[in-house]
Amino acid sequence: MELKQKAQAGSFESSDILVMVEPVEKGAGRLIELKSIVMQQFGEDLLSQIHTDLDKFGISDVRLIINDKGALPPTISARVETALKRAAQLQTGTLN
């Protein structure tokens, strides 16, 4: 999947997550800025899930800005997938 533009999915509401995606130069790697109300307890699990979701779509170069308000794993994966598809112009939505 090739990211072509900035995109986002989700919200700042309780039990949700806001995921913002930006394409970066090839070779830049995964730049992930993660804020979470449960960072201390589940930060490593959140990062692991995000990397797994990125692997699923073959994304190695991306900037993600993520603000988590206690979202459950299925919600996190859905928001990451939606933001990536919007950034790749495979789905319409916010910031495109």
C-alpha positions as CSV (number, residue, x, y, z in Angstrom):
1,M,0.0,0.0,0.0
2,E,1.4,3.4,-1.0
3,L,0.4,6.4,1.2
4,K,-0.3,9.5,-0.8
5,Q,-1.7,12.0,1.6
6,K,-2.4,12.9,5.2
7,A,-5.5,11.2,6.7
8,Q,-7.1,10.5,10.0
9,A,-9.7,8.2,11.6
10,G,-11.3,8.1,15.0
11,S,-12.1,10.8,17.6
12,F,-11.0,12.2,21.0
13,E,-14.1,10.6,22.7
14,S,-13.8,8.3,25.7
15,S,-13.0,4.7,24.7
16,D,-11.9,5.8,21.2
17,I,-8.7,6.6,19.5
18,L,-7.6,9.2,17.0
19,V,-5.1,8.1,14.4
20,M,-3.4,10.6,12.1
21,V,-1.3,9.3,9.2
22,E,1.3,11.1,7.2
23,P,3.4,9.7,4.3
24,V,7.2,10.1,4.8
25,E,10.2,9.6,2.5
26,K,11.2,6.0,1.7
27,G,13.6,4.7,4.3
28,A,12.4,7.0,7.0
29,G,10.9,4.1,8.9
30,R,7.9,4.1,11.3
31,L,7.7,7.3,13.3
32,I,5.0,6.7,15.9
33,E,3.9,9.4,18.4
34,L,1.6,7.7,20.9
35,K,-0.3,9.3,23.8
36,S,-2.7,7.1,25.8
37,I,-4.5,7.4,29.1
38,V,-3.5,3.7,29.7
39,M,0.1,4.1,28.5
40,Q,1.7,3.0,31.8
41,Q,-0.4,-0.3,31.8
42,F,-0.7,-1.1,28.1
43,G,1.8,1.1,26.2
44,E,3.8,-1.9,24.9
45,D,0.7,-3.8,23.9
46,L,-0.6,-0.8,22.0
47,L,2.7,-0.3,20.1
48,S,2.9,-4.0,19.3
49,Q,-0.7,-4.0,17.9
50,I,0.0,-0.9,15.8
51,H,3.2,-2.5,14.4
52,T,1.2,-5.7,13.6
53,D,-1.5,-3.6,11.8
54,L,1.2,-1.8,9.8
55,D,2.8,-5.1,8.9
56,K,-0.6,-6.4,7.7
57,F,-0.6,-3.6,5.1
58,G,3.1,-3.7,4.2
59,I,3.7,-0.2,5.6
60,S,7.3,0.4,6.6
61,D,7.6,4.2,6.1
62,V,5.0,6.3,7.9
63,R,4.4,8.9,10.5
64,L,1.6,8.1,13.0
65,I,0.2,10.5,15.6
66,I,-2.0,8.6,17.9
67,N,-4.1,9.8,20.8
68,D,-5.8,6.9,22.7
69,K,-8.6,7.4,25.2
70,G,-8.9,3.7,26.2
71,A,-9.9,2.1,23.0
72,L,-10.2,-1.7,22.8
73,P,-8.0,-3.7,20.4
74,P,-10.6,-4.1,17.6
75,T,-11.3,-0.4,17.6
76,I,-7.6,0.4,17.4
77,S,-7.1,-1.9,14.4
78,A,-10.2,-0.5,12.7
79,R,-9.0,3.1,13.2
80,V,-5.4,2.3,11.9
81,E,-6.8,0.5,8.9
82,T,-9.2,3.3,8.0
83,A,-6.6,6.0,8.4
84,L,-4.2,4.0,6.2
85,K,-6.8,3.4,3.5
86,R,-7.7,7.1,3.5
87,A,-4.1,8.0,3.2
88,A,-3.7,5.6,0.3
89,Q,-6.8,7.1,-1.4
90,L,-8.6,3.7,-1.2
91,Q,-11.3,5.1,0.9
92,T,-12.8,8.6,1.3
93,G,-13.0,10.5,4.6
94,T,-11.4,13.0,6.8
95,L,-8.5,15.1,5.4
96,N,-8.7,14.1,1.8
